């Protein structure tokens, strides 16, 4: 039903700019954690390519505002759904949000990060990072993968971080959840490739998102060399569409270079190096958290 | 390596072994009792814990308190606090682990979530409660058991491998944060180990292909490496595999380990 509606709708359009991308990953894409920053950038780039969107986030207001903007600018359908990606009943809520839609792409960008010493962070916050960054991601991927498999085409983009490649002071649980995301993406990439489903774990470094500006002291912001979110989204989607040749992509030259250098160090050296860097950047500004969900 | 008296002074008087009913956890319990530490042992089933507690008491003359505890329980923090209240705990060995082997889409979601709860939420809860106590003592240790599966993604063990990547990275961060307080943190990374879990989940004809280690050997290496964190890979063969895999790209590693894992566990043959 939805699919038919949509086909009528696309016939009224002047042109789809990326027909191959649309055929593989359309007509509907889900962006989890879409209210700001990178998730918002994904939503815009996907809409530009003619895909309809289900945008998920905790707060309804920014999602609704952005949905209106996207509808006017790109003439696609947008369904903003306010839901908590760390909630225990996420699977049921997610099913209801996408019922009847022909979904071809999931972008999981939602993440909670708290920058502080492990023992100074309340247990509930540690658990919530696991809930949003691991449980939420597994739940959505598990719900969507069988559908994509049945279609024989589609994609899953899991956003990860350079922090996931080694432990670091101030980021203990966050870094661990990102290691989880990167390794899960690799497993899914291998298992789903024979079914025409592309999976990509996209590793980003610092990005000029509202969350970044909120937690990073102003005079340290340049040191982290942030990338524009839109550039990260474009790189990730281009890599995904390159027929899923590799499971992991480092967005931007800073993360790529960091990864090469880190590859030459022992695990202990890496942990010490990143800990020193993070303490320099965030040391004076602890106990701050941001929620991109 | 420190002798038993030094070990007991640093990590005694009480040690906690979470997931102690069999395999590597059981081996840790025996190895720690041998060094003279009293034990609090956790597992879901008490019958096995009670039996083993009796053997340990008889053999090593230490106190052993077996406690039935589901490490995925929502009230884990309270139960753990109650079980360890008033004891001078110096060491936590987190060995509890849940896994379901199978293709990601074929394993029920509840199993994936339980894997995350036991393997990620569980250690966070226990460490969050215990770390301040160890810091106050100014000495102690936290040993998190991890796995070679955490170094790259692999078919059939998707969420398990991801939780083990979580564990290794968490241990590295804790190592750097707690070392200033005299608390040693170690991720002990094991490969295949001939535990009851391994024997029951691995087809008999394929077990030799995984070159399993003995649980006691893993526990011995883990305790010996405790002060030399953040990560110790148990077994010469596993260390060799790790060196080779570091020479590969992420894609090559994932392909290599996925094929090896499929070869052992995928009884259905071709991808379904």
Interface residues (C-beta under 8 A of the other chain):
Chain A: X91 X117 X118 X119 X123 X126 X127 X130 X134 X135 X138 X139 X141 X142 X143 X145 X146 X149 X164 X165 X166 X167 X168 X169 X170 X171 X172 X173 X175 X176 X177 X178 X179 X180 X181 X182 X183 X184 X185 X186 X187 X188 X189 X190 X191 X192 X194 X195 X245 X246 X247 X248 X263 X267 X268 X271 X272 X275
Chain B: X77 X103 X104 X105 X109 X112 X113 X116 X120 X121 X124 X125 X127 X128 X129 X131 X132 X135 X150 X152 X153 X154 X155 X157 X158 X159 X161 X162 X163 X164 X165 X166 X167 X168 X169 X170 X171 X172 X173 X174 X175 X176 X177 X178 X229 X230 X231 X246 X249 X250 X251 X253 X254 X255 X258 X271
